[in-house]
Amino acid sequence: MIKLLVRTGLIFGIALALLAVAAASFLIRGGAFRAVETVSLEACEAIDIPLGSAEDIQIDHEGRIALLSVLDRRRSIGEGKSVKGTILSLSLTPAASTPVPALSSQPKDFRPHGLSLFTDENGLKTLVVINHAVTGELIEVFRKSQNDELFKHVHTLTSPLLVAPNDLVAVDSEKFYVANDSGAENGIEKAAEMMFAVGLSPLVYFNGRKFDTVADDLQSSGGINVSQDGTELYVGQTAGESIRVYSLNTDKSIGDVKHTIKVGSGVDNIDIATDGALWIANHTNTLALVKHFGNPASLAPTQIQKLNNLFPGKEYRLETVFENDGSLISAGSVGTRYKDVILIGSITEPKLLKCSVNNQAPLKHSE
């Protein structure tokens, strides 16, 4: 009897210890103990978005506009999928402007999330957008020619492989990659993703004809993009606090993993500037983010980083260009650059920040 009690106590003690380790790991990775460093841009102005928040932003450099994925995500928490969204366009002329419609037509059941723009050699622009529709997860395809002012909806794609799509990137007019932010099929796997950052998220490729899973071990994919020359694919890992870099073949199919770059925060959307640098939006405190969803008065920090000098001799430079406790904009999910302007969008806030770039020294350098 005594031996049984000792064994039971030992098992119970080990279980408590493992639980404590898991909880501590979760809190540390979630940024619960991380202090917010204030890093400011030269000048920022808020641009209101009455229809909702711009969770993702895509710059059309040729057209000098920003395309905004807009949905009242906070209202949708309470009212569900009855809340609809749209794509808006923001002029990037020097004067402050108001977002206007970017679509001539859209699905009736439209709840946009990640979006990506591809322009071909003839000037045809293809916009692909994740749609969390009532009927299931969809990919909406819009197009416009050089003579069109607005994008027209052309078709809808779906697949059982779209289990939890968060972001996507078009690699030509017909092909794109989709990053799912979870691959858990039950409560145990979901707990493993959250508590231990177990990589279960699938990366899906649409080759113009069908969807295929090309990786299934990502640590909660938050953002995805492709290099300007089309030879590298960048996939953000929110739970892994890193960016995985894949090579791409000439037909845009995926190649090998080249690097995994640690950034130290929960990666969300990734933008590619004209100089090839990555602009990364991070959640430095995911616990604060969860609390912010339930209470708008509870702020969630926003961090924007720039990753440049990509891989000359496997060296790179990671620079924090903006960090704020959430008082300027909470739950920042995307930072995009157009010339000397940075646009910062949010998961929840019905506004974006339009800021000027300053020339501060790098705050962090990694090899």
C-alpha positions as CSV (number, residue, x, y, z in Angstrom):
1,M,0.0,0.0,0.0
2,I,2.8,2.4,0.9
3,K,4.6,1.6,-2.3
4,L,1.4,2.3,-4.3
5,L,1.0,5.6,-2.5
6,V,4.7,6.5,-3.2
7,R,4.3,5.6,-6.9
8,T,1.0,7.5,-7.2
9,G,2.6,10.5,-5.6
10,L,5.6,10.3,-7.8
11,I,3.5,10.1,-11.0
12,F,1.4,13.0,-9.7
13,G,4.5,15.0,-9.0
14,I,5.9,14.3,-12.4
15,A,2.6,15.3,-14.0
16,L,2.6,18.6,-12.1
17,A,6.2,19.3,-13.0
18,L,5.5,18.7,-16.7
19,L,2.4,20.9,-16.5
20,A,4.5,23.6,-14.9
21,V,7.1,23.4,-17.5
22,A,4.5,23.5,-20.3
23,A,2.8,26.5,-18.7
24,A,6.1,28.3,-18.2
25,S,7.1,27.6,-21.9
26,F,3.7,28.9,-23.1
27,L,4.0,32.1,-21.1
28,I,7.5,32.8,-22.2
29,R,6.7,32.1,-25.9
30,G,3.6,34.2,-25.5
31,G,5.6,37.2,-24.4
32,A,3.9,37.4,-21.0
33,F,7.2,38.6,-19.4
34,R,8.5,40.7,-22.3
35,A,8.7,44.4,-21.8
36,V,7.6,46.6,-24.7
37,E,10.3,48.7,-26.2
38,T,9.1,52.0,-27.7
39,V,10.5,52.4,-31.2
40,S,9.0,55.2,-33.2
41,L,8.8,56.2,-36.8
42,E,9.2,59.9,-37.8
43,A,5.6,60.8,-38.3
44,C,2.4,58.8,-38.2
45,E,-1.2,59.7,-39.0
46,A,-4.3,57.5,-38.5
47,I,-6.5,56.8,-41.5
48,D,-10.0,55.7,-40.5
49,I,-11.5,52.6,-42.0
50,P,-15.3,52.8,-41.1
51,L,-16.0,49.3,-42.5
52,G,-13.6,47.4,-40.2
53,S,-9.9,46.6,-39.8
54,A,-7.2,46.0,-42.4
55,E,-5.7,42.7,-41.3
56,D,-3.7,42.4,-44.5
57,I,-2.4,45.0,-46.9
58,Q,-0.9,44.5,-50.4
59,I,0.9,47.3,-52.2
60,D,0.4,47.8,-55.9
61,H,3.6,49.7,-56.6
62,E,2.8,50.3,-60.3
63,G,-0.7,51.5,-59.5
64,R,0.4,53.5,-56.5
65,I,-2.3,52.1,-54.3
66,A,-2.6,49.9,-51.2
67,L,-5.2,47.1,-51.3
68,L,-6.8,46.5,-47.9
69,S,-8.5,43.3,-46.6
70,V,-11.3,44.8,-44.6
71,L,-13.7,43.1,-42.2
72,D,-15.2,44.2,-38.9
73,R,-13.5,41.4,-37.1
74,R,-14.4,42.5,-33.6
75,R,-18.1,42.6,-34.5
76,S,-17.8,39.2,-36.2
77,I,-16.7,37.6,-32.9
78,G,-20.2,38.4,-31.5
79,E,-22.3,38.2,-34.6
80,G,-20.5,35.4,-36.4
81,K,-20.4,35.0,-40.2
82,S,-23.3,37.3,-40.8
83,V,-20.7,40.1,-40.8
84,K,-19.4,40.7,-44.3
85,G,-16.2,42.4,-45.6
86,T,-14.6,43.8,-48.7
87,I,-11.4,44.9,-50.4
88,L,-10.7,48.6,-50.3
89,S,-8.1,50.7,-52.2
90,L,-6.0,53.5,-50.6
91,S,-4.2,56.0,-52.8
92,L,-0.6,56.4,-52.0
93,T,-0.3,59.9,-53.2
94,P,1.3,62.3,-50.6
95,A,-2.0,63.8,-49.5
96,A,-3.9,61.9,-46.9
97,S,-6.8,59.9,-48.5
98,T,-9.8,57.8,-47.7
99,P,-10.1,54.1,-48.6
100,V,-12.5,53.5,-51.5
101,P,-13.9,50.3,-53.1
102,A,-11.4,48.2,-55.0
103,L,-13.9,45.6,-56.4
104,S,-16.5,45.9,-59.1
105,S,-18.1,42.6,-58.0
106,Q,-17.6,40.3,-55.1
107,P,-19.2,37.1,-53.6
108,K,-22.3,37.7,-51.5
109,D,-20.7,35.7,-48.7
110,F,-17.3,37.4,-48.4
111,R,-15.2,37.5,-45.2
112,P,-11.7,38.3,-46.5
113,H,-8.4,37.5,-44.7
114,G,-5.0,37.2,-46.4
115,L,-4.6,38.6,-49.9
116,S,-1.9,38.7,-52.6
117,L,-1.4,40.5,-55.9
118,F,0.4,39.3,-59.0
119,T,1.0,41.4,-62.1
120,D,2.0,39.6,-65.3
121,E,4.1,40.9,-68.2
122,N,1.0,42.2,-70.0
123,G,-0.1,44.2,-67.0
124,L,-3.0,41.8,-66.1
125,K,-3.4,42.0,-62.3
126,T,-4.6,38.9,-60.4
127,L,-5.7,39.3,-56.8
128,V,-6.2,36.2,-54.7
129,V,-8.0,36.4,-51.4
130,I,-8.8,34.0,-48.6
131,N,-12.5,34.0,-47.8
132,H,-13.8,32.5,-44.5
133,A,-17.3,32.0,-45.9
134,V,-20.3,30.5,-44.1
135,T,-20.1,27.5,-46.5
136,G,-16.4,26.9,-45.8
137,E,-12.9,28.1,-46.5
138,L,-12.6,29.5,-50.1
139,I,-10.1,31.2,-52.3
140,E,-11.5,34.1,-54.4
141,V,-9.8,35.2,-57.6
142,F,-10.2,38.7,-58.9
143,R,-8.7,40.3,-62.0
144,K,-8.3,43.6,-63.8
145,S,-6.6,44.7,-67.0
146,Q,-4.6,47.9,-67.5
147,N,-7.8,49.6,-68.7
148,D,-9.9,48.6,-65.6
149,E,-10.1,50.7,-62.5
150,L,-11.7,48.0,-60.3
151,F,-11.1,44.3,-59.8
152,K,-13.8,41.9,-61.0
153,H,-14.5,38.6,-59.4
154,V,-13.8,35.7,-61.8
155,H,-14.0,32.5,-59.9
156,T,-13.9,30.7,-56.6
157,L,-11.6,27.8,-55.5
158,T,-12.0,25.4,-52.6
159,S,-10.3,22.3,-51.2
160,P,-10.5,20.1,-48.1
161,L,-6.8,21.0,-47.6
162,L,-7.8,24.6,-46.7
163,V,-8.2,23.6,-43.0
164,A,-7.3,27.0,-41.4
165,P,-6.0,29.4,-44.1
166,N,-4.4,32.5,-42.7
167,D,-2.4,34.0,-45.6
168,L,-1.4,33.2,-49.2
169,V,0.9,34.4,-51.9
170,A,0.4,34.3,-55.7
171,V,3.6,33.1,-57.6
172,D,2.0,33.7,-61.0
173,S,-1.4,34.4,-62.5
174,E,-2.7,30.8,-61.8
175,K,-0.5,29.4,-59.0
176,F,-0.3,30.3,-55.3
177,Y,0.7,29.0,-51.9
178,V,-1.6,29.0,-48.8
179,A,-0.4,29.0,-45.2
180,N,-2.7,27.3,-42.7
181,D,-2.3,28.5,-39.1
182,S,-3.3,25.2,-37.6
183,G,-3.3,21.5,-38.6
184,A,-4.7,20.1,-35.4
185,E,-7.4,17.5,-35.8
186,N,-8.4,17.1,-32.1
187,G,-8.1,18.7,-28.7
188,I,-4.8,17.0,-27.9
189,E,-3.1,18.2,-31.1
190,K,-4.5,21.7,-30.5
191,A,-3.0,21.7,-27.0
192,A,0.3,20.5,-28.4
193,E,0.3,23.4,-30.9
194,M,-0.5,26.0,-28.3
195,M,1.5,24.7,-25.3
196,F,4.6,23.2,-27.0
197,A,4.6,24.9,-30.4
198,V,4.4,21.5,-32.1
199,G,4.5,22.0,-35.9
200,L,1.3,20.6,-37.4
201,S,0.3,23.5,-39.8
202,P,0.2,22.4,-43.5
203,L,1.5,24.5,-46.4
204,V,-0.7,24.1,-49.5
205,Y,0.2,24.7,-53.1
206,F,-2.3,25.3,-56.0
207,N,-0.5,24.6,-59.2
208,G,-3.2,25.9,-61.5
209,R,-5.1,22.7,-61.6
210,K,-5.2,21.1,-58.1
211,F,-4.3,21.7,-54.4
212,D,-1.5,19.7,-52.7
213,T,0.0,19.7,-49.3
214,V,3.8,20.4,-49.7
215,A,4.7,20.6,-46.0
216,D,2.8,19.7,-42.8
217,D,5.2,20.6,-39.9
218,L,5.0,24.4,-39.7
219,Q,4.6,26.0,-36.3
220,S,1.3,27.9,-36.8
221,S,1.9,29.7,-40.1
222,G,1.0,33.4,-39.9
223,G,2.3,35.0,-43.1
224,I,3.8,34.1,-46.4
225,N,5.4,35.8,-49.3
226,V,7.8,35.3,-52.2
227,S,11.1,37.0,-53.2
228,Q,11.0,39.5,-56.0
229,D,12.9,37.2,-58.4
230,G,10.5,34.3,-57.5
231,T,13.3,32.0,-56.3
232,E,12.5,31.9,-52.5
233,L,9.4,31.4,-50.5
234,Y,9.1,32.9,-47.0
235,V,6.7,31.3,-44.5
236,G,6.2,32.9,-41.1
237,Q,5.8,30.7,-38.0
238,T,3.8,32.5,-35.3
239,A,4.4,29.9,-32.6
240,G,7.9,29.2,-33.8
241,E,8.8,32.9,-33.8
242,S,10.6,32.5,-37.0
243,I,10.6,32.5,-40.8
244,R,11.2,29.4,-42.8
245,V,12.9,30.0,-46.2
246,Y,12.2,27.5,-49.1
247,S,13.8,27.5,-52.5
248,L,11.4,27.6,-55.5
249,N,11.9,25.7,-58.7
250,T,11.5,27.4,-62.1
251,D,8.0,26.1,-62.4
252,K,7.2,27.6,-59.0
253,S,7.0,24.2,-57.2
254,I,8.6,24.1,-53.8
255,G,12.2,23.1,-53.3
256,D,14.3,22.5,-50.2
257,V,14.4,24.4,-46.9
258,K,17.3,26.9,-47.1
259,H,17.2,28.6,-43.8
260,T,15.1,29.2,-40.7
261,I,15.4,32.7,-39.3
262,K,14.6,33.4,-35.7
263,V,12.9,36.8,-35.1
264,G,11.9,36.5,-31.4
265,S,8.2,37.3,-31.7
266,G,5.1,35.8,-33.2
267,V,5.3,36.4,-36.9
268,D,2.2,37.6,-38.7
269,N,2.1,39.0,-42.3
270,I,5.3,39.5,-44.3
271,D,5.6,42.2,-47.0
272,I,8.4,42.4,-49.7
273,A,9.7,45.9,-50.4
274,T,11.1,47.0,-53.8
275,D,14.6,46.6,-52.5
276,G,13.9,42.9,-51.6
277,A,13.8,43.5,-47.8
278,L,11.1,41.7,-45.7
279,W,8.8,43.8,-43.6
280,I,7.4,41.7,-40.8
281,A,4.6,42.4,-38.4
282,N,5.0,40.6,-35.1
283,H,2.9,39.9,-32.0
284,T,5.3,40.3,-29.1
285,N,2.7,39.3,-26.5
286,T,0.1,36.9,-27.8
287,L,-1.6,36.7,-24.4
288,A,-2.2,40.4,-24.5
289,L,-3.6,39.9,-28.0
290,V,-6.1,37.3,-26.8
291,K,-7.2,39.6,-23.9
292,H,-7.5,42.5,-26.4
293,F,-10.0,40.5,-28.5
294,G,-12.3,40.3,-25.5
295,N,-11.7,43.9,-24.3
296,P,-10.9,46.7,-26.7
297,A,-9.6,48.8,-23.8
298,S,-6.9,46.2,-23.1
299,L,-4.0,47.1,-25.5
300,A,-2.0,44.6,-27.5
301,P,1.5,45.6,-28.6
302,T,2.5,46.1,-32.3
303,Q,6.0,45.4,-33.7
304,I,7.3,45.9,-37.2
305,Q,10.7,44.5,-38.2
306,K,12.8,44.8,-41.3
307,L,14.9,41.9,-42.5
308,N,17.5,42.8,-45.1
309,N,20.9,41.8,-46.5
310,L,19.4,38.4,-47.1
311,F,21.9,35.7,-47.2
312,P,25.1,37.2,-48.5
313,G,27.3,34.5,-46.9
314,K,24.3,33.4,-44.8
315,E,24.2,36.7,-42.9
316,Y,21.3,38.9,-42.5
317,R,20.2,42.0,-40.5
318,L,17.0,42.2,-38.4
319,E,16.0,45.7,-37.4
320,T,13.0,46.7,-35.3
321,V,11.6,49.9,-37.0
322,F,8.4,50.2,-35.0
323,E,7.3,49.0,-31.6
324,N,4.4,50.3,-29.5
325,D,2.4,49.2,-26.5
326,G,-0.8,49.4,-28.6
327,S,-1.6,53.0,-27.8
328,L,-1.0,54.1,-31.4
329,I,-2.4,50.9,-32.9
330,S,-3.2,47.6,-31.2
331,A,-2.8,44.1,-32.6
332,G,-0.8,45.3,-35.6
333,S,-0.8,42.4,-38.2
334,V,0.9,43.9,-41.2
335,G,3.5,46.5,-42.1
336,T,4.1,47.4,-45.8
337,R,6.5,49.9,-47.4
338,Y,5.9,52.2,-50.4
339,K,8.8,54.6,-51.0
340,D,9.2,56.5,-47.7
341,V,5.8,55.5,-46.3
342,I,5.0,52.6,-44.0
343,L,1.4,51.4,-43.7
344,I,0.5,49.5,-40.5
345,G,-2.7,47.5,-40.3
346,S,-4.4,45.8,-37.4
347,I,-6.5,42.7,-36.8
348,T,-9.1,44.6,-34.8
349,E,-8.7,48.4,-35.1
350,P,-10.8,50.3,-37.7
351,K,-7.9,52.3,-38.9
352,L,-4.4,52.0,-40.2
353,L,-1.2,54.1,-39.5
354,K,0.5,55.9,-42.3
355,C,4.1,56.7,-41.2
356,S,7.3,58.1,-42.5
357,V,10.5,56.0,-42.5
358,N,13.3,57.1,-40.2
359,N,16.9,56.1,-40.6
360,Q,17.6,54.7,-37.2
361,A,20.4,52.2,-36.5
362,P,19.5,48.5,-36.3
363,L,18.4,47.3,-32.9
364,K,19.1,43.6,-33.6
365,H,21.5,41.7,-35.8
366,S,21.7,38.0,-36.3
367,E,23.7,35.5,-38.3
